[in-house]
Amino acid sequence: MIRKKLLASATLAALAFPMGFLSPLLQKTSYGKETVKVVWRQKMSHHSYTIDPKKAKNAYAYSAKLGKKVFKLANYRQRTFQTSFHQKLQINQHSRIYYYVTSTSGKKVSGWVWRGYLNKSKTTTNSAKADPIIGASVRSESDLKSYIDAAPDLDPNLTVLGFESSVYTKYRAFLSAQYNLGQFSSAGVFKDHQARVYVADDQLQPYVSAAIDNWNTALGKTVFTLGTKDDHTLTVQLDSATGKQWDGLFNQNVIDINASTFTNPDYATNNIASSSTLDNKLNDISQQASDLLDSTNVLLTKLRFNYQLQYLALQSNYNQASGSDKTAISKQMSSLTTNYENQEKIIRANYQSQIADLQQLVKNTYNQEQVSLSHTSMKNYWTTVIMHEMGHSMGLYHTPYKSDVMYASASTEQSPDATPSPVRYSWTQPKDPDDARAYTTATLSSRDVDRAKLAEILGYW
């Protein structure tokens, strides 16, 4: 919420600058469009790069021809990017090579980056470690470990999901520890790999329904269905939870939702601190203001130039004239100046009027998006909380990835049933700090889904 308010305030402040001879409304990129020329643009081989944190401290990725800033490089210094195109740009009297890069993990970000800000990756990305092998043979735990290490971190690929059934029986404990899995549900929650969910409080119904749809769609089959008070295996309910520091809690066959935070209308919105839709709309309005500034300055410049030419011509005639001619020319000069000043006032007044309209548009847009954001934030947030607890019911423990529904800030968080849970490694901070939390969109990651598939094979649901 703070960032959005700052953006709206900053836009309003930018639109409200006083007028002398008009100065830039928004800071442009360091290269004006008229000075950038594409010398050539071609496809290139896929190579992996990371951001050079020292060189790119205050640098940005841009749209084509450097017309618009896309994202700040320093915010993605821990990401790996892959190239697909390169281009040579003539910028004033200098030329530079830019790569079009796209991040290889989390929410995709892409843009044109000067190659001097990039370092070629020294390590191979997880996705390129090895091609999945369906039905790979496992003769020892060492063999199994090598397949796990070849897959993305905590994400069982097709190799790990495609062993003979005997491998999962023999190495169940080892696989559970490698993928943070455990038996958290009580017996009977899942029958024939399905759970029937009873929603004890009507307020929770839309969020539970959305969570069920998301899990079933992601797994490609019906895992959760809505049950009744008399026919269910899993309950979702509100809990008073006064003073407790959790939003959701799974305990064997019950999912408790913290009633005090659930009924707080600002809680979910305050947790989700960004709205790309609002940002884009405000950026569009700022661009309109910038275009208005440019066109107004063009009009003022032409008006002043024409006035100065005519005034100088009259002044020359005045200097060469005498008597009544001088009086007549002096009146022409005075009339010319008055006409110039009146036209300038009209142009400036028109500018101020349109700026006022844009200021009001910023306010209206912000207020409208706040209502939409509040509703969307609440739905996505509590849907994700319930999806997270459903994940526990399937045997999924936490991960250090913010983009996962099963994310937790530290590996030391107590397991759902208050018993020790196996983890592959400990963590105290996220491994994808620049990625958005899953609850911004209520979307399951591939890691969430693949771990759930492995948990089914291991018999946790």
Buried (B, 14 or more C-beta within 10 A) or exposed (E): BEEBEEBBEEBBEBBEBEEEEBEEBBEBBEBEEEEBEEEEBEEEEEBBBBBBEEBBEEBBBBEBBBBBBBBBBBEBBBBBBBBBBBBBBEBEEEEBEBBBBBBBBBBEBBBBBBBEBBEEBEEEEBBEEBEBBEEBEBEEEEBBBBBBEBBBBBBBBBBBBBBEEEBBEBBBEBBBBBBBBBBBBBEEBBEEEBBBBBBBBEEBEBBBBBBBEBBBEBBEEEBBEEBEEEEBBBBBBBBEBEEEEBBBBBBBBBBBBBBBBBEEEEBBBEBBBBBEEBBEBBBEBBEBBBEBBEEBBEBBEEBEEEBEEBBEEBEEBBEEBEEEEBEEBBEBBEEBBEEBEEBBEEBBEEBEEBBEEBBEBBEEBBEEBBEEBBEBBBBBBBBBBBBBBBBBBBBBBBBBBBBBBBBBEEBEEEBBBEEEBBBBEEBEEBBBEBBBBBBBBBBBBEBBBBBBBBBBBBEBB
